[in-house]
Amino acid sequence: MNTLDAIKARHSTRGFSDRQLSDADLEAILFAGGQAAVGGADFTSLKLYAVQDPQLLKDIDEASARTRPGFHPLYGAPTLVVLASKESILKNIEYTNAGCVIQNMMVAAADLGIDSVYLWMAMYGINGEPELVKRLGFPEGYTCLGTVALGYEAKPFPKLKAEEQRIEATIIR
């Protein structure tokens, strides 16, 4: 699959089966994240944690749904990649770094036939529970800046993709 086809194939999945990713696929996705554009090439300000432990996933899911009882923000994903960051050498660029890393991982996952969704609520769940931060092993000064759920769709879900340009773009010459 070429890059544009992988971008077109990527979509947000909101219902995962319990089928786990292979180790090789997970490593390839994590590698893709590590190849992202990072401001000031400050790669040491970022860390990736691939969570597959069912109890830890359940605890993150519950912490992430504190404001919405009965909701499961991880959508049953068998793998959650957590991106942790400390303050970067360039003020606030860690948020852009997180977006670039996670987008790289989602496009790589699509290329491998793996579904994904960028999860914002899980970030709040993790950061709101010091015990989760400890269990994940974040070094001092690191905080969760984003997560991506990975796995395989439990059932077909409506895709929001279109062949036309979805964001108005202007070329100025």
C-alpha positions, 0 to 999 in steps of 0.5 A: 500500500502506498502512503496516500492509500494508507491515509485513505484507509485509516479511519477512527474505529469505535468497536474492537474485537479481542484479536491482538496485534502480532508483536511484529506489527506492534513493533512496526507501528511503534517504529513508525511513531519514532520516525515522526517529525519532532520539534528540535529533534528532542526525541528524549522528551517523548516515550511510548508505552504499549499497553496490552495488560487486560487489567491495566486497560480496564483501569484506564478505560474506567478512569477515562469514563469517570464523567460518563458512567457506562461509557467505554472510551477505549472501545474494547481495544486490545492495545493502547499506545500511550504517549508521554512527554515532558516539557520540550525545549520549544514551548508547547511543541510537545502537543504538536509532537504528540500529534505527529507521532500518533498520526504516523502510528495510525497511518502505519497501522492502516498500512498493516490492515490494523484499525485505530482511533486517536483517544483524547479521553484516555489522556485525561483518565491517565493524567487524572489518576497518579496510580495509573501514571505510576503503573505505566512507569512514567519518569518524573516530569512526564505526562500523557499527551495522547493515546491511540487504540489499536486492534481490529474492528469488531464489526463494520462501522460507518466510515467518514472518508470521502474521495473529495478534499474535506478541508477547504484548501487555498493555494496562494501563488 
